[in-house]
Amino acid sequence: MTLFLIGAIAILISVIALVYVSSKCKRGAYPNQKKVGLIIFAVTFLIGIGGMTADCITTVPTGHTGIVTTFGRVEDKTFEAGVHVKAPWQQVVVMDNRIQKAGLEMLCFSSDMQEVVTNYTVNYQIEKANAQTIYKDIGQDYYNIVIAPRIQQAVKDGIKKYNAEELIANREILAAEIKENLAEKLAAYNIALIDTSIENLDFSDKFTDAVEAKQVASQEKLKAEIQQEQANLEAKAKAEREMIAAQAEAEKKILAAEAEAEAKKKEADALAYAGEKQAEANEKIAASLSKDLIEYKTIEQWDGKLPSFVGGEGSIPVLNFGNNSNDQNTAE
């Protein structure tokens, strides 16, 4: 509107300058004065036209939405990114509908009244289709009016549900709960929550030292349990090895005894078999002996000497088939 007024004033001045030059020309003014007047007219007229034109043209950057107002009243139409023509008495308010980032550092309290300082970061975006409504109901400072207070409320409500140790152990669960709560609250104002992040959770030095001491004790206990379990496993493994060795030795003795018994059985079977064969041979020999054969063998072995009788008076005579010389020596 300001440029339009400046342009209108410039055109008015140019018209006045033109009338003044015309009146001077009628009165016989010098040519130089006429030339200067025409120059003033041309310059002021161009300035006026340029100012009025510039105030009727507006540009909306990429990623933004133009909200059109007439004397402060929001119009029903909006301008997309680009160059647009408007009435000189209209204003265009630019609303950023890109994804924006904001972070807050705040002091909270856990359920056990431990102080927790946290940095919470959000990525948010206004809904492009509702940019006009956001400007009409909230204004351009919607972050400080709506978003920041809702962030503080959601974070503090989430943290006070847990004690300090639970906050450390359940950080991801806490982040998800806060995000869900905050997204619901911002959606009521046509603001979309894209992503959130708990940058850190800082506790008092006293509590931090206590947690560290507890963690050290827990780690030492776990280490002792692991060492004891390892010792138990080693003892169990040793006992199992000894039992396996004893079983192997017992099985070895059983196998040796069985092998010895098997060998004795085979030896007895061999002897029995040999006895059976000898008996069969004896039976065959006995069956092959005849009276004539016996007499033949007796005659074959006789040395041609007759048997002698040995004995004294009143004694039983003994028939001797041996050597006569020996018999004589004996008799003597």
Disulfide bonds with the S-S distance in Angstrom:
none
